[in-house]
Amino acid sequence: MHDVLAFRGSPAAWQEGLLWVNGVTTRELTAEEAHKFRRLDQPVAVTLAIADGPPAEAVTARQHGERLLGPYQLSTPQVEPTS
């Protein structure tokens, strides 16, 4: 199964992209990421498996996590521990 993730950088970035996604995995934020994204409400990090390239990383507020996970959501989220 492949799905397309369409995204846009911050409004000032004027950058948009489309990724052909095979799957997603949620993970815990590293200490550095947690500090960087501390202003987001309960940040969620995911690794996106891309059909024609290397994996991509994304972080969003928990309230938007369902949109980011899309059809790859599980009833019980799987979180990969960081090392």
C-alpha positions as CSV (number, residue, x, y, z in Angstrom):
1,M,0.0,0.0,0.0
2,H,1.3,3.5,-0.9
3,D,-0.1,6.8,0.2
4,V,0.9,10.3,-0.7
5,L,1.8,12.7,2.0
6,A,1.5,16.3,0.9
7,F,3.1,18.9,3.2
8,R,4.1,22.5,3.3
9,G,6.9,24.2,5.3
10,S,6.1,27.2,7.4
11,P,4.1,29.8,5.5
12,A,7.2,31.9,5.0
13,A,9.1,28.9,3.5
14,W,7.0,28.7,0.4
15,Q,8.1,25.1,0.0
16,E,5.7,22.2,-0.6
17,G,6.4,18.5,-1.2
18,L,4.8,15.2,-2.0
19,L,6.2,11.9,-0.6
20,W,5.0,8.5,-1.7
21,V,4.9,6.7,1.7
22,N,5.0,3.0,2.3
23,G,4.5,3.2,6.1
24,V,5.2,5.1,9.3
25,T,6.7,4.4,12.7
26,T,6.2,6.6,15.7
27,R,9.1,7.1,18.0
28,E,10.1,9.0,21.1
29,L,11.9,12.3,20.7
30,T,15.5,12.6,21.7
31,A,16.4,15.0,24.4
32,E,17.7,17.5,21.8
33,E,14.5,17.2,19.8
34,A,12.3,17.5,22.9
35,H,14.0,20.8,23.6
36,K,13.8,22.0,20.0
37,F,10.1,21.2,19.8
38,R,9.1,22.1,23.4
39,R,6.6,24.7,22.2
40,L,4.5,22.1,20.5
41,D,1.7,20.5,22.5
42,Q,2.9,17.0,23.3
43,P,5.1,16.6,20.2
44,V,5.0,13.3,18.2
45,A,7.8,12.1,16.0
46,V,7.5,9.7,13.1
47,T,9.8,8.1,10.6
48,L,8.2,7.8,7.2
49,A,9.2,5.0,4.9
50,I,9.5,6.5,1.4
51,A,8.8,4.4,-1.7
52,D,11.6,5.9,-3.8
53,G,14.1,7.3,-1.4
54,P,15.6,7.4,2.1
55,P,13.3,7.6,5.2
56,A,12.0,11.1,6.2
57,E,11.4,12.4,9.7
58,A,8.5,14.5,10.9
59,V,7.4,16.1,14.2
60,T,4.0,17.6,14.9
61,A,1.8,18.4,17.9
62,R,-0.1,15.3,19.2
63,Q,-3.4,17.0,18.1
64,H,-2.2,16.7,14.4
65,G,-0.7,13.2,14.8
66,E,-3.7,11.4,13.4
67,R,-3.4,13.4,10.2
68,L,0.3,12.6,9.9
69,L,-0.2,8.9,10.5
70,G,-3.2,8.7,8.2
71,P,-4.1,5.1,7.2
72,Y,-1.1,3.7,9.0
73,Q,-2.6,4.4,12.5
74,L,-2.9,1.5,14.8
75,S,-5.5,1.2,17.5
76,T,-2.5,0.8,19.9
77,P,0.4,3.0,18.8
78,Q,3.8,1.4,18.5
79,V,6.7,3.6,19.7
80,E,10.3,2.7,19.0
81,P,12.6,3.6,21.9
82,T,15.5,5.9,21.1
83,S,19.0,4.7,21.9
